[in-house]
């Protein structure tokens, strides 16, 4: 990633202020929703598969169980086949989503770049639109895509585990089909809720990573901590609100804004000209 001496360029433009600041860049709800929709593809596969495939197979297995006064191997096999079939569909969907994760990350990166360039132009009279390039942060894009691929696989695996447990425990306990279906709906609802939380968190993670990389790229070695204002927050994060840290400090290296799980804090970039 090419470094840019923003301080020198700003002075050349006649900037007399002792400090240049870049406004915090907040990702939008729409960007979170775009990512959430990708996760929902896999959640829907399990929800629809449970309704159309697992529920009928469970009803048949339960009927055989009552007729023979015991769990039949055929009934268990049928359920295992249906669950495995849905799992294969989910795996195929996960593999097909990678390109969509890349597209989502690149859109957010370009949006962030435009906002960053605009903020710098306003605060420093320096236009870096031709010097700051998308390729500068390619490694960050690859990292966020890999992380989301792992997360979406985990969402699917967790859904399979919960649904399998509900089905076979239900068969063992002779749980009525409608009650079993209600439990599965709750399990897929948990997968949906988790996916929404992940989408929110991963959007913040990418934005925070871009904040740090772009600020360091233009020589901003310090940042002001801006607290998220969330209802549920880390006390130590709120205590940092308004304080200035070096990116090379312990806070900057190990717990910067937006990097902890579900942290919505932001880093406002600072460049001292004196």
ZADREN-886939 format. One line per 8 residues: number of its first residue (from 1); for each residue y, z negated, x of N, C-alpha, C. Coordinates in steps of 0.02 Angstrom, whole numbers, plus 32768, in hexadecimal, padded with zeros to 4 digits. Layout:
NUM	Y Z X Y Z X Y Z X | ...
END
This chain:
1	7FC4 8000 802A 8000 8000 8000 803E 8000 802C | 8069 8032 8024 80A5 8039 804D 80D8 8003 803C | 80F3 7FE2 8070 8127 7FAF 8066 816C 7FD0 8063 | 8198 7FB3 803B 81DB 7FCF 8032 820D 7F98 8041 | 823F 7FA7 806A 8272 7F76 807C 82AA 7F78 8048 | 829F 7F57 8010 82CF 7F58 7FDA 8311 7F37 7FEF | 830E 7F03 8017 834B 7EE1 802C 8379 7F11 8051 | 835E 7F38 807E 8386 7F68 80A5 83A3 7F9D 8076
9	837A 7FB6 8048 8391 7FEA 801A 83C7 7FD0 7FEB | 83C0 7F92 7FD5 83F2 7F74 7FA8 8435 7F6B 7FCC | 8432 7F54 8009 8470 7F4C 8030 8492 7F8F 803C | 8469 7FC2 8046 8485 8005 8050 84A8 801E 8011 | 8493 8005 7FD8 84B2 8017 7F98 84F0 7FEC 7F8A | 84FF 7FBF 7FB8 853B 7F96 7FAF 8530 7F57 7F87 | 84F2 7F42 7F7D 84E5 7F05 7F57 84FD 7EC9 7F7F | 8527 7EA0 7F5F 8544 7E66 7F82 8524 7E24 7F6C
17	84FD 7E26 7F38 84DE 7DE8 7F1F 84AF 7DCB 7F54 | 84A8 7D89 7F56 847C 7D6B 7F88 8432 7D72 7F76 | 8424 7D85 7F38 83DE 7D86 7F22 83D3 7DBE 7EEF | 8399 7DDE 7EF5 8382 7E0E 7EC3 8347 7DF0 7E9E | 8348 7DF5 7E5C 8311 7DDB 7E34 82F5 7E12 7E08 | 82B4 7E10 7DFC 8295 7E40 7DD0 827F 7E1B 7D91 | 8291 7E34 7D57 8280 7E13 7D19 8235 7E0F 7D10 | 821E 7DDA 7CEF 81D6 7DD4 7CE3 81C0 7E0C 7CB4
25	8185 7E25 7CC0 816A 7E5D 7C99 8130 7E44 7C6F | 813B 7E41 7C2D 8109 7E25 7BFF 80E1 7E5D 7BDE | 809F 7E5D 7BE6 8076 7E8F 7BC2 807B 7E84 7B77 | 8070 7EB8 7B52 8079 7EB5 7B09 8038 7EA4 7AE5 | 803F 7E90 7AA6 8004 7E83 7A7C 7FDE 7EC4 7A72 | 8000 7EFC 7A6E 7FDF 7F3C 7A65 7FB1 7F4C 7AA0 | 7FC6 7F3A 7ADC 7F9C 7F46 7B17 7F5E 7F1A 7B16 | 7F66 7EDC 7AFF 7F2C 7EB0 7AF6 7EFC 7ECD 7AC2
33	7F19 7EE5 7A8B 7EF0 7F01 7A55 7EC9 7F3F 7A6C | 7EE9 7F67 7A95 7EC6 7FA3 7AB0 7E87 7F8F 7AD6 | 7E8D 7F5A 7AFE 7E53 7F43 7B24 7E20 7F22 7AF6 | 7E37 7EFC 7AC5 7E0A 7EDA 7A97 7DDF 7F0D 7A71 | 7DFC 7F46 7A60 7DD7 7F79 7A3A 7D9A 7F92 7A62 | 7DA0 7F94 7AA4 7D68 7FA9 7ACD 7D2F 7F76 7ACA | 7D41 7F37 7ACC 7D0E 7F02 7AC5 7CEE 7F03 7A80 | 7D16 7F12 7A4D 7CFD 7F11 7A09 7CC7 7F46 79FD
41	7CC7 7F7A 7A25 7C93 7FAE 7A1D 7C4E 7F8F 7A26 | 7C47 7F64 7A58 7C06 7F44 7A64 7BF7 7F0F 7A30 | 7C2A 7EE9 7A1D 7C20 7EB6 79EA 7C09 7ED6 79A8 | 7C27 7F0F 7996 7C13 7F31 7958 7BCB 7F49 795B | 7BB4 7F5F 7996 7B6F 7F75 799C 7B3F 7F3D 7989 | 7B4E 7F01 79A1 7B23 7EC7 7990 7B2B 7EB3 7947 | 7B68 7EB5 792D 7B73 7EA1 78E8 7B51 7ED2 78B7 | 7B59 7F12 78C3 7B3A 7F45 7897 7AEF 7F45 78A0
49	7AD8 7F40 78DF 7A90 7F3F 78EC 7A6E 7F04 78CC | 7A8F 7ECB 78CD 7A72 7E8F 78AD 7A6B 7E99 7862 | 7A9D 7EB8 7844 7A9B 7EC3 77FC 7A68 7EF9 77E8 | 7A68 7F31 780B 7A40 7F6A 77F7 79F9 7F69 7812 | 79ED 7F47 784B 79AC 7F49 786A 7989 7F05 786E | 79AD 7ED3 7886 798D 7E92 788E 7980 7E70 784B | 79B0 7E71 781E 79A8 7E4F 77DD 796C 7E69 77B6 | 7963 7EAC 77AE 7928 7EC4 778A 78E7 7EB1 77AE
57	78E7 7EB5 77F1 78AA 7EA3 7817 789B 7E59 780F | 78CD 7E31 780B 78C4 7DE8 7802 78A8 7DDB 77BC | 78C1 7DFE 778B 78A7 7DF5 7747 785D 7E06 7744 | 784A 7E3D 7764 7804 7E51 7764 77D9 7E1E 7789 | 77F1 7E06 77C2 77CC 7DD5 77E9 77C4 7D94 77C2 | 77F8 7D81 779E 77F6 7D43 7776 77C4 7D4A 773D | 77C3 7D86 771E 7793 7D92 76E7 774B 7D8F 7701 | 773E 7DAD 773B 76FB 7DAB 7759 76E8 7D63 776A
65	7718 7D3E 7782 770C 7CF8 7794 76F6 7CD0 7757 | 7718 7CDB 7721 7707 7CB6 76E3 76C3 7CCC 76C9 | 76B4 7D0D 76D0 7674 7D26 76B6 7639 7D0D 76DE | 7643 7D04 771F 760C 7CEF 774B 7610 7CA5 775D | 7645 7C85 7745 7651 7C3E 7754 7656 7C32 77A0 | 7677 7C60 77C2 7680 7C58 780A 76A6 7C93 7827 | 76C4 7C8A 7862 76E9 7CC1 7882 76B8 7CF6 789A | 76C6 7D35 7887 769B 7D6C 789D 76B7 7D8E 78DB
73	768A 7DA7 7904 769F 7DCA 7941 76C5 7E0A 792F | 76AF 7E2B 78F9 76D1 7E69 78E4 771A 7E5C 78D4 | 7727 7E26 78B0 776B 7E17 789C 7797 7E09 78D8 | 777C 7DE3 7908 77A2 7DD3 7944 77AF 7E13 796D | 777B 7E3D 7973 7782 7E7B 7999 77B8 7EA8 797B | 77B8 7EAD 7938 77EA 7ED7 7917 7831 7EBE 7926 | 783A 7E7D 7924 787C 7E61 7932 7890 7E6C 797A | 7861 7E63 79A7 7870 7E6F 79EE 7883 7EB7 79FB
81	7861 7EE5 79D9 7871 7F2D 79E0 78B8 7F3B 79C7 | 78C9 7F20 798D 790C 7F2C 7971 7942 7F10 799E | 7938 7ED4 79B8 7969 7EB5 79E4 7970 7EDE 7A25 | 7938 7EF5 7A40 7939 7F1D 7A7D 795C 7F60 7A71 | 7952 7F7D 7A36 7973 7FBD 7A25 79BE 7FB5 7A22 | 79D5 7F80 7A02 7A1D 7F73 79FE 7A39 7F66 7A43 | 7A13 7F41 7A6B 7A2A 7F32 7AAF 7A33 7F72 7AD8 | 7A04 7FA2 7AD0 7A0B 7FE1 7AF4 7A49 8007 7ADD
89	7A57 8005 7A9C 7A94 8025 7A83 7AD2 8004 7AA0 | 7AD0 7FC2 7AA5 7B09 7F9D 7AC1 7B13 7FAE 7B0A | 7ADC 7FB2 7B30 7AE0 7FC2 7B77 7AFE 8008 7B81 | 7AE7 8038 7B58 7B02 807C 7B5D 7B4D 807C 7B4E | 7B61 8055 7B1D 7BA7 8051 7B0C 7BD0 8033 7B45 | 7BB5 7FFF 7B64 7BD8 7FE0 7B9D 7BE2 8012 7BD5 | 7BAF 8038 7BE5 7BB3 8069 7C1B 7BE6 80A0 7C0B | 7BEB 80B1 7BCC 7C19 80E7 7BB8 7C62 80CF 7BB7
97	7C6C 808E 7BB6 7CAF 8072 7BAF 7CD5 8070 7BF1 | 7CB3 8076 7C29 7CD5 806D 7C6A 7D13 809A 7C70 | 7D0C 80D9 7C5E 7D44 8107 7C63 7D7E 80F2 7C37 | 7D6F 80D2 7BFE 7DA3 80BA 7BD1 7DC6 807D 7BEE | 7DA0 8053 7C12 7DBF 801B 7C35 7DF0 8035 7C6A | 7DDB 8068 7C8E 7E06 8086 7CC1 7E46 80A1 7CA1 | 7E3F 80C5 7C6A 7E79 80E2 7C48 7EA9 80AC 7C30 | 7E8C 8076 7C14 7EB6 803E 7BFD 7EDD 801F 7C37
105	7EBA 8012 7C6E 7EDA 7FF2 7CA8 7F10 801F 7CC5 | 7F03 8060 7CC8 7F34 808E 7CE5 7F72 8094 7CB8 | 7F68 8092 7C76 7FA2 8094 7C49 7FCD 8056 7C53 | 7FAD 801C 7C57 7FD3 7FDE 7C60 7FF7 7FDE 7CA4 | 7FD5 7FF8 7CD7 7FF3 7FFB 7D19 8031 8028 7D1A | 802D 8061 7CF9 8067 808E 7CF6 80A0 806F 7CD0 | 8090 804D 7C99 80C3 802A 7C72 80E4 7FF4 7C9C | 80BC 7FCE 7CC0 80D6 7F99 7CEB 8102 7FB6 7D22
113	80EC 7FED 7D3F 8113 800D 7D74 8158 8023 7D5B | 815A 8041 7D20 819A 8056 7D03 81C8 801B 7CF8 | 81AC 7FE5 7CDE 81D5 7FA9 7CD2 81EF 7F8B 7D13 | 81C3 7F8A 7D45 81D6 7F6E 7D86 820E 7F97 7DA7 | 8206 7FD9 7DA7 8238 8006 7DC3 827B 7FFE 7D9E | 8277 7FFA 7D5C 82B4 7FF3 7D34 82D8 7FB1 7D43 | 82B2 7F7C 7D49 82CF 7F3A 7D58 82F0 7F3A 7D9D | 82D0 7F59 7DCD 82ED 7F5D 7E11 832C 7F87 7E12
121	832C 7FBE 7DED 8367 7FE9 7DEB 83A2 7FC3 7DCE | 8395 7F9B 7D9B 83CA 7F74 7D7C 83E5 7F3E 7DAB | 83B8 7F1D 7DCF 83CD 7EE3 7DF8 83E2 7EF5 7E3F | 83CD 7F31 7E57 83DC 7F42 7E9E 83FE 7F85 7EA8 | 8406 7FAC 7E72 8421 7FF0 7E77 83F5 801F 7EA1 | 83B6 800B 7EAB 8388 8033 7ED2 8353 8050 7EA4 | 834B 8092 7EA7 8318 80B4 7E7E 82DA 80C1 7EA9 | 82A4 809E 7E98 8265 80A5 7EBF 8231 80CD 7E98
129	8247 80F4 7E68 8217 8118 7E3D 81EC 814A 7E63 | 8206 8163 7E9B 81DE 8194 7EC2 81B8 8173 7EFB | 81C9 8135 7F0B 81A9 8113 7F43 816F 80E6 7F2E | 8175 80C8 7EF4 813E 809F 7EDA 810E 80CC 7EB4 | 80D0 80CC 7EC8 809F 80FA 7EAB 8064 80D5 7E8B | 8045 80F3 7E58 800A 80D5 7E39 7FD2 80C7 7E6A | 7FCA 80F4 7E9B 7F94 80EB 7ECB 7F9B 80AD 7EF7 | 7FD7 8090 7EF8 7FE3 8054 7F21 7FB8 8019 7F09
137	7FA6 801A 7EC8 7F82 7FE1 7EAB 7F3D 7FF5 7E93 | 7F21 802A 7EB0 7EE0 8043 7E9A 7EA9 800E 7EA0 | 7EAB 7FE6 7ED4 7E78 7FB3 7EDD 7E7A 7F80 7EA5 | 7EB6 7F6F 7E8E 7EBE 7F41 7E56 7EA0 7F5E 7E17 | 7EAB 7F9E 7E0B 7E8E 7FC0 7DD0 7E42 7FBD 7DD4 | 7E26 7FCC 7E0E 7DDE 7FCC 7E15 7DC1 7F86 7E0B | 7DE5 7F53 7E23 7DCE 7F0E 7E1B 7DCD 7EFA 7DD1 | 7E02 7F0B 7DAC 7E06 7EF6 7D66 7DD3 7F1A 7D3C
145	7DC5 7F59 7D4D 7D91 7F7F 7D29 7D4D 7F60 7D36 | 7D3E 7F51 7D74 7CFD 7F32 7D85 7CF5 7EEF 7D61 | 7D2A 7EC8 7D5F 7D28 7E87 7D3E 7D1B 7E8F 7CF4 | 7D3B 7EBF 7CD4 7D32 7EC8 7C8C 7CED 7EE5 7C7C | 7CD2 7F0E 7CA8 7C8E 7F26 7C9E 7C5D 7EEC 7C9F | 7C67 7EBD 7CCC 7C3C 7E82 7CCF 7C45 7E56 7C91 | 7C83 7E4F 7C7B 7C90 7E25 7C41 7C73 7E43 7C01 | 7C7A 7E84 7BF8 7C60 7EA2 7BBA 7C14 7EA0 7BB8
153	7BF5 7EA7 7BF3 7BAC 7E9E 7BF6 7B98 7E57 7BE1 | 7BC0 7E27 7BF9 7BB1 7DE2 7BE9 7BBB 7DD3 7B9F | 7BED 7DF1 7B81 7BF8 7DE9 7B38 7BBA 7E03 7B13 | 7BA1 7E3D 7B27 7B66 7E5A 7B07 7B28 7E2F 7B13 | 7B1E 7E19 7B51 7AE4 7DF0 7B61 7AE5 7DAE 7B3A | 7B20 7D91 7B34 7B27 7D53 7B10 7B19 7D5C 7AC6 | 7B30 7D94 7AAA 7B21 7DA3 7A64 7AD6 7DAB 7A5A | 7AB6 7DCF 7A86 7A6D 7DD8 7A81 7A4A 7D94 7A84
161	7A5D 7D6B 7AB3 7A3C 7D2A 7ABB 7A44 7CFF 7A7D | 7A80 7CFD 7A61 7A8B 7CD4 7A25 7A65 7CEF 79E9 | 7A67 7D31 79E1 7A45 7D4F 79A7 79FA 7D46 79AD | 79DE 7D50 79E8 7996 7D47 79F2 7982 7D00 79E2 | 79A9 7CD0 79F9 799A 7C89 79EC 799C 7C7A 79A2 | 79CD 7C95 797F 79D3 7C89 7937 7997 7CA7 7912 | 7984 7CE4 7924 794E 7D07 7902 790B 7CE4 790B | 78F9 7CD6 7949 78B6 7CBA 7955 78B2 7C70 7943
169	78E9 7C4D 7949 78EA 7C08 7931 78E6 7C07 78E5 | 7908 7C38 78C6 7905 7C3C 787D 78BF 7C4C 7864 | 789D 7C78 7888 7858 7C8A 7875 782B 7C4D 787C | 7834 7C28 78B0 780A 7BED 78BC 7817 7BB8 7886 | 7856 7BB1 7872 7868 7B7F 7840 7866 7B99 77F8 | 7853 7BD9 77F1 7852 7BF9 77AF 7896 7BF6 778D | 78C9 7C03 77B5 790D 7C04 779A 7916 7C3F 776B | 7931 7C35 772F 793C 7C6D 7701 7966 7CA4 7722
177	7958 7CE3 770F 7979 7D1C 772F 79C5 7D19 7729 | 79DE 7D06 76EF 7A26 7D04 76E5 7A47 7CD0 7712 | 7A25 7C98 771C 7A40 7C64 7748 7A40 7C7C 7790 | 7A09 7C9E 77A3 7A05 7CBA 77E6 7A3C 7CEE 77F2 | 7A49 7D18 77BF 7A7D 7D4A 77C4 7AC2 7D2A 77CD | 7ACC 7CF2 77AB 7B0C 7CCE 77B2 7B15 7CB5 77F9 | 7ADF 7C9B 7817 7AE2 7C82 785C 7AF2 7CBB 788D | 7AD3 7CF5 7880 7AE0 7D2F 78AC 7B29 7D46 78A5
185	7B43 7D44 7868 7B89 7D57 785E 7BB7 7D28 7885 | 7BA5 7CE8 7887 7BCC 7CB8 78AE 7BC7 7CC8 78F9 | 7B8B 7CDD 790F 7B81 7CEE 7956 7BAA 7D2B 796A | 7BAB 7D5E 793F 7BD3 7D9A 794F 7C1D 7D8A 7949 | 7C2E 7D5B 791D 7C74 7D45 7918 7C8A 7D23 7958 | 7C5D 7CFC 7976 7C6C 7CDC 79B6 7C77 7D10 79EC | 7C4D 7D46 79EB 7C55 7D7C 7A1C 7C98 7D9E 7A12 | 7CAB 7DA7 79D3 7CEC 7DC7 79C5 7D26 7D9C 79DF
193	7D23 7D5B 79D0 7D59 7D2E 79E5 7D5D 7D2B 7A31 | 7D24 7D29 7A52 7D24 7D27 7A9B 7D41 7D68 7AB7 | 7D31 7DA0 7A98 7D4B 7DE0 7AAF 7D97 7DE2 7AAA | 7DB2 7DC6 7A75 7DFB 7DC5 7A6D 7E1C 7D9A 7AA3 | 7DFC 7D61 7AB2 7E16 7D35 7AE7 7E13 7D58 7B2B | 7DDB 7D7A 7B37 7DD4 7D9E 7B77 7E09 7DD4 7B7D | 7E14 7DFA 7B47 7E45 7E30 7B49 7E8B 7E16 7B59 | 7E9C 7DDE 7B3A 7EDD 7DBF 7B48 7EE2 7DA9 7B90
201	7EAE 7D88 7BA8 7EAE 7D6E 7BEC 7EAE 7DA6 7C20 | 7E86 7DD9 7C16 7E81 7E0F 7C47 7EC1 7E39 7C49 | 7EE3 7E40 7C11 7F23 7E62 7C11 7F56 7E3C 7C3B | 7F56 7DFA 7C32 7F82 7DD0 7C5B 7F70 7DD3 7CA5 | 7F2E 7DD4 7CB3 7F17 7DD6 7CF8 7F2F 7E16 7D1C | 7F28 7E4E 7CFA 7F3E 7E8D 7D19 7F89 7E8D 7D24 | 7FAE 7E76 7CF2 7FF7 7E74 7CF8 800C 7E46 7D31 | 7FEB 7E0C 7D37 7FFC 7DDC 7D6B 7FEC 7DF8 7DB1
209	7FB4 7E1B 7DB6 7FA2 7E39 7DF6 7FD4 7E6F 7E0B | 7FEB 7E96 7DDA 801D 7EC9 7DE8 8060 7EAA 7DFA | 8071 7E73 7DD9 80AF 7E4F 7DEB 80AE 7E3E 7E35 | 8078 7E1F 7E4B 8075 7E08 7E90 8076 7E43 7EC1 | 804E 7E75 7EB3 804A 7EAD 7EE1 808C 7ED3 7EE7 | 80AB 7EE0 7EAF 80EA 7F06 7EB1 8122 7EDD 7ED2 | 8125 7E9D 7EC3 8159 7E74 7EE1 8151 7E70 7F2D | 8114 7E66 7F44 8108 7E63 7F8C 8116 7EA7 7FAC
217	8108 7EDD 7F88 8111 7F20 7FA3 815A 7F2D 7FB4 | 8188 7F10 7F8D 81D0 7F1C 7F99 81F0 7EE3 7FC0 | 81C7 7EB7 7FDB 81E1 7E82 8006 81F5 7E42 7FE3 | 81E1 7E3B 7FA3 81EF 7DFC 7F7F 81BA 7DC9 7F91 | 81CC 7D9D 7FBF 819C 7D6C 7FD8 819C 7D2B 7FAF | 81CB 7D27 7F80 81D0 7CEB 7F56 81CE 7CFF 7F0C | 81BB 7CCF 7EE3 81BD 7CDA 7E9A 81D1 7C99 7E78 | 81EF 7CA0 7E3E 81FE 7C67 7E13 81C8 7C61 7DDE
225	81AC 7C27 7DD6 8177 7C1B 7DA4 8196 7C19 7D5F | 817D 7C42 7D32 8194 7C43 7CED 815B 7C2E 7CC0 | 8163 7BF4 7CA1 812D 7BD9 7C77 8124 7C03 7C38 | 80E5 7C08 7C22 80D5 7C33 7BE9 80F0 7C19 7BA7 | 80F7 7BD7 7BA1 810C 7BBB 7B61 80D4 7BB4 7B2F | 8095 7BBE 7B46 805C 7BB7 7B1A 8055 7B6F 7B02 | 8036 7B67 7AC7 802A 7B24 7AAB 7FF9 7AFF 7AD8 | 7FC4 7B21 7AEC 7F93 7B03 7B19 7FA2 7B1B 7B60
233	7FB6 7AED 7B8A 7FCC 7B01 7BCD 7FB2 7ACE 7C01 | 7FB4 7AE3 7C3F 7FA4 7AB6 7C76 7FE3 7A90 7C8A | 7FDD 7A4E 7C8D 8017 7A25 7C9D 8037 7A39 7CDF | 800D 7A49 7D11 8028 7A5B 7D52 804E 7A9D 7D50 | 803A 7AC9 7D22 805D 7B09 7D1B 80A1 7AFF 7CFA | 80A3 7AD5 7CC7 80E3 7AC8 7CA6 8113 7AA5 7CD6 | 80F8 7A79 7D01 8122 7A56 7D32 8140 7A85 7D65 | 8122 7AC0 7D6E 813C 7AF1 7D9E 8172 7B1E 7D81
241	817D 7B1A 7D40 81AC 7B48 7D20 81F1 7B45 7D41 | 820B 7B7F 7D54 824C 7B83 7D73 824E 7B76 7DBD | 8216 7B61 7DD9 8214 7B53 7E21 8203 7B93 7E48 | 821A 7B96 7E85 8210 7BD1 7EAF 81DA 7BC3 7EE3 | 81AC 7BF3 7EEA 8175 7BEC 7F19 8171 7C2B 7F44 | 8158 7C23 7F81 8147 7C5C 7FAA 8103 7C77 7F95 | 80FB 7CB9 7F97 80B9 7CD5 7F89 8086 7CBF 7FBD | 809D 7CAC 7FF8 806F 7C95 802C 8060 7C4B 8028
249	807F 7C27 7FF9 8073 7BDF 7FF1 802F 7BD3 7FD2 | 801B 7B94 7FD0 7FDB 7B82 7FB2 7FD9 7B97 7F69 | 8010 7B8A 7F45 8014 7B9F 7EFE 8010 7BEA 7EF8 | 8036 7C0D 7F21 8037 7C56 7F1E 7FF4 7C76 7F2F | 7FCE 7C57 7F5B 7F8E 7C73 7F71 7F54 7C60 7F43 | 7F54 7C21 7F2A 7F19 7C08 7F07 7F21 7C00 7EBC | 7F5F 7BF8 7EA4 7F69 7BEE 7E5C 7FAC 7C0C 7E45 | 7FB6 7C4C 7E51 7FF5 7C6B 7E3C 7FF8 7C75 7DF0
257	8032 7C85 7DD5 8038 7C8F 7D8D 8009 7CC5 7D73 | 7FE6 7CB5 7D3C 7FBD 7CE6 7D1A 7F77 7CEF 7D36 | 7F65 7CCB 7D6B 7F23 7CD6 7D8A 7EEE 7CA5 7D70 | 7F01 7C69 7D5D 7ED1 7C39 7D42 7EB9 7C52 7CFD | 7E7D 7C3E 7CE8 7E63 7C54 7CA7 7E94 7C47 7C6E | 7EA5 7C7B 7C4A 7ED0 7C78 7C0F 7F16 7C5E 7C1D | 7F2C 7C65 7C5B 7F71 7C53 7C6D 7FA0 7C8D 7C5C | 7FD6 7C7D 7C39 8006 7CB1 7C26 8047 7CAC 7C4C
265	8049 7C81 7C80 8086 7C79 7CA7 8095 7CBA 7CCE | 80D5 7CC2 7CE0 80E9 7CFF 7D04 8110 7CED 7D43 | 8111 7D1E 7D71 8137 7D17 7DAF 8174 7D44 7DAD | 81AF 7D25 7DB1 81ED 7D4C 7DB5 81FE 7D57 7DFF | 81FB 7D95 7E15 8204 7DA4 7E5B 824A 7D96 7E75 | 824E 7D7D 7EB3 828E 7D6C 7ED2 8292 7D8A 7F18 | 82CB 7DA8 7F27 82D7 7DC3 7F6A 831B 7DAB 7F82 | 831B 7D80 7FB5 835A 7D67 7FD2 8376 7D9B 8003
273	83B6 7DAB 7FFB 83D5 7DDD 8025 83F8 7DBE 8062 | 8404 7D7E 8060 8426 7D5C 8099 83F5 7D52 80D2
END
